[in-house]
């Protein structure tokens, strides 16, 4: 008996959710189809009904990870306005939770080095996702071109946030980590 379109879409969403989390936790190369399918509560045999390859799954998972962030930001933007949304994003980004749990965080900090090494695999999704983050860090969520000074400020903020989290994760719990995060909050 064939699955309904709705059931198929739900299965694919479970796979993407598991893959998006796993690739941010482990990196691209350490994320296997078998592990993703197990985490999604499915068997390996169903994978190719949803994706033509691991690379296609990874690209979709990166896109989904950026979607999670953009959706959260946009919800805050609607509820509280742009300044409050940016402030909440920065607070969340530099939080202990984000540093300790990369599987739920920003793909730039989690797989940026993978993106550099594996250019073709998910480059398009990574660039598009980074552009969406830059838009939001500018206090806007639309696709309008940003004035160069606004864009430059958003780029600096993104670079600072990503750098702070990458260094904090590399250092581990220590006074230096706390000092780095405190310096970036100010």
N, C-alpha and C positions, 0 to 999 in steps of 0.2 A: 504494500500500500504506500503510495507516494505521500510525502509530507505536504501539508498545506503551505502556501506562500508565507503565511504568518508564522508558522512553526519554523520554517527555514530561516526567515529573517531573525527570529529569536535565537536560533542556534548560532547564526553568524554573529549576532551581537554578543553572545556569551564568549565565543572564540575571540572576538576583537577585544573585549574587556580583559580577558585573561592574558592575551598577547600584549596589550598596551601596558599592563601592569608588569608583566614578566620582563619585557624588553627594557623597561626603565630600571628594574631591579638588577638584572643580570647583564644587560648589553645584548646586542644583536646576535653575535656569534654563539653565545651561551644559551640562547633561547631556541629550543628545538620544537618541532611540530608536535612530537609525542608529549612533551611536557606541557605545552599550551593546551592540547586536546584533553589531557588528563585534568588540568586545572579547570577547564571548562566543563568537566564532567561528561566527556564524550570519548568515543573511540577514534583512533587514527583514521580508520576507513572513511569517515565522513568528511575529512578535511578537504579533499579535492572537489567536493560538491560546492564548496564555498570559495576556494582560492585555487589558482592554477599553480602556485608555487609558494615556498616559504617567503621569498622576496615580496610577492604580492601581499601576503598576510602582514609582513613587517611594515610595508608602506601604508597599508590600511590602518594598522595599529598605531603608527606614528600620527597619522591624521586624526584618529580617534582620541589620542592623548591630547593633542592640541585642542580638539573640540571640547574636551572636558574643561580645560582651563578657560577657553573663550566663553563657554556657556556660563561658568561660575562668575566670571568677570562681568559679562553682560547683565546677568541677574542683579548683581550689586549695583551696576550702573543705573539700571531702571529704578531700583529701590532707593538709592542714596545719592545719586549724582556722580559725576566723573571724578572729582577730587577725592571723595570718600572711597570710591571703587579702586582708584589707584593706590591710596593709602592702605586699604584692606589687602590688596594684592601684594604689596611690598611686605606688609606684616606677615602674611601667610607664607610668602616665599622665604623669608628669613627666619621662619619659625623652626623650633626644635623638631616638630612633626615632619616638616618638609625635608629637613636635613637627614633625619633618621629613617625616613620612609620614602625613598625615591620612587617606589612603584606607584605612588599616588601623586607625584609631583611633575615638575616641568621637564619635558623631554629635552630641552636645550641643555640643562645641567646634567641630565641623566645619560644621554646618548650623543652629545655633541661630538665627542671624539670618534664615535662610531660613524657619524655622518661624514666626518672628514675622511676616514679610512675607506668607507664603502660608498663613495660618491653616487654611483648610479642606482643603488638599491632603493633609497627613499629620499633622494636629494630634493625632488620637487615638493614632496609633502613637507619636508623639513623647512625649506625656504618659505613656502607658503604659510606654514605655522608660525615661523619666526616673524614674518611680516604682520600676521594678525596680532602677535604679542606686542610688537612695536606700536601698532595702531592703538591698542588698548592702553599701553603705558604712556601714550601721548594724551590720554583722557578721552579718546574717541574710539568708537567701535565700527564706524562706517569704513568704506573703502576709498574715501576721498584722499587725494594727494595731500600730504602734510607739508606745511611750510618747512623749509630746511632747518630753521632753528628749533622748531618743535620736534622734528624728526631726530635731530642730533641729540636733543635732551633725552628723548625716549631710548635712543640707541645706547647712550651712556648709562642710563638707568638699567637697561637689560644687561649690558656687559658687567656692570657692578654686581647685580644680583646673582647672575650665573657664576661669576668668578668667586664671589663670597661663598656660595653654596658648594661649589666644587672644592675649594680649599678647605672649607669646614668639614666636608665629608672625608677628605684625604687626611686631615690632621686627627680627626676623632675628637673625643671629649678631652678638652684641655683648656687651660686659661687662654692660650693663643686663639683658639676657636671662638671663645666668648668675646675676645677683644676684636676679632675681625667682624663678627656679626654686629657688635655694638657700634663699631665705626661706620658700618654701612646703614644702620638704622638712622643715625643722626643726619 
